[in-house]
Amino acid sequence: MDIEVPRPDGSLGLLYLAGALRDHGIEVKVLDASVGSDEDSLDDTFYRRVKQPNGLTRIGMTPDRIRDFVANGNYNIVGISSIFTPQTRMVIETARAIKKADPRVLVISGGVNAQALASRLLATGAIDLITNTESEKLIVQIVRAWQQGDDFSSLAAVTRLTDEKLIRSPVAPSTTYDDLDCLPYPAWDLLPFAKYEIMNAPHGSITPGKVRRYAPIMTSRGCPFRCAYCHISEERSLAGPRGNIGLLRLKSIDRVMMEINHLRSLNVTHLFIEDDSLLAKKARVTDLFRRIAGMGMKISNVNGVNLVHFGIRTSDGCLTPDRKYLELMKAAGFDEIVFPVESGNQRILDTYASSKLNLEQFNVLELVRAATNVGIVCPVNMMIGFPDETENEMLQSVALAKQLVEAGAAYVSFFIPIPFPGSQLFTQAIAGGYLSEDFDPDEMNWKNASMKNTTVPPERIIEIRNWAWDTVNTDAYKRGRIEREIRSRSAQ
């Protein structure tokens, strides 16, 4: 969106796949198309902004430039990550550009969006194969099958079109890793660090004028919760289409420290932790934070936390903020953590957010005060507009959000729930008539109410969201966002 800070990709998923391929002697290159190759200037890629029909702004290499890159590189196989639904059209455009470069190139796509929309992607004829799950083992099997002229029919966990019929082979237990210490090392050295440093737009907090080298890292996979709006809600069963990859699995701290030491050898100073639920095992994470703090490394930010993990149990069964834990996080480099409060209504939290937060047992206002007091900036995320959510329930979220800002939260972002393909909410939305089966992926961004026939009409949900943002946030914060939006638009 116009008001968002563009970030380079630095996709950890692709780095794991590249590492797996190199471990088996297969030549591989990683292309972050948002910044381009060594031959591409940032003016022609990252700073090139083109407004799309859906209101989003597109940056990065043009399809023609991607076509030329593939043609000049003489690549045999190209894999495209498809995680975010609003980028579906871009994935298809990229695949078509690759086929224009050489129709013989095997084009693979993976990621939760590709897996959920496999029939759409394969029907274009530009994508040959979809991987159905985590693919560190699978990508090597695909390359070996291609080398032998195999038609991939013997592989588990892939989807393909044969005679216009969709063939989806199930995930085998041996396809993924139960022991994450056995994962290949991500190929971080293939990232365009020099370009990232020029842009100084890392994932996490930004220090103007201070160049720092950052890299993504993951200490665990999965989550102990099963929120309906998250892809993990459909990834907690061996019988599911993607296997049980949503189950919480942990790397040993020794393995994590080995990875961090490797990153130090690449002159990385800041880490962005990609875990979906980093704090799930407090003793483990406490050990990790202490070791990181002792190394002089800094944590830029974290992808996912759950608020209950910031608390300690009291004698009456409630939770109170764990101040020592917050202080340790601050010492480890956590200057900012987004708090996913999600809703001010307990029914909504129970129905859609796994009952992972009990508002009567854990006073989130006290948590915000404690975090702010130790020097951690804590913005808050709220969601309003679930299919059966009433207007009164939405207003309860707005009221709590106002109190959170008064307690010290830097700002509150209000998101309209989006039934992203691959989530339980998507399945519910299709079954309940809240979403048409021929939905437009382009419209699935956080500015839109993409569901219809909801208890509160979508137009009214948007009105409430806009009013809530304007009512809850401070004038100083709103001025800063408006100024940033103006700067962003003037640069286009």
Protein Blocks (a to p, Z undefined) as FASTA:
>chain_A
ZZbccddfkpaklmmmmmmmmmnopacddddfknopfklcfklmmmpccddfkopacedj
dfklmmmmmmmnopabdcdddfblklmmmmmmmmmmmmmmomkbccddedjklmmmmmmm
mmnopafbdcfbdfklmmmmmmmmmmnopahlmpghiacdeehiacdddddfklpcfblm
lpccddfklpcfklmmmnopaghjddehiacddddddfbecjfbdcfkbmklmmmcfkbm
nojmlpccdddfklmmmmmmmmmmnopabdcdfbfblmlpmmlmmmmmmmmmmnopacfb
dfbdcfklmpccdfkopacddfklmmmmmmnopabccddekpacfklmmmmnoomacfkl
pcfklmmmmmmmnopacdddddehifklcfklmmmmmmmmmmmmmnopabdcddddddde
hiaklmmmmmnopacfkbcfklmcfkbcfbghifbafklmmmmmmmmmmmmpcfklmmmm
mmmmmmmmmmZZ
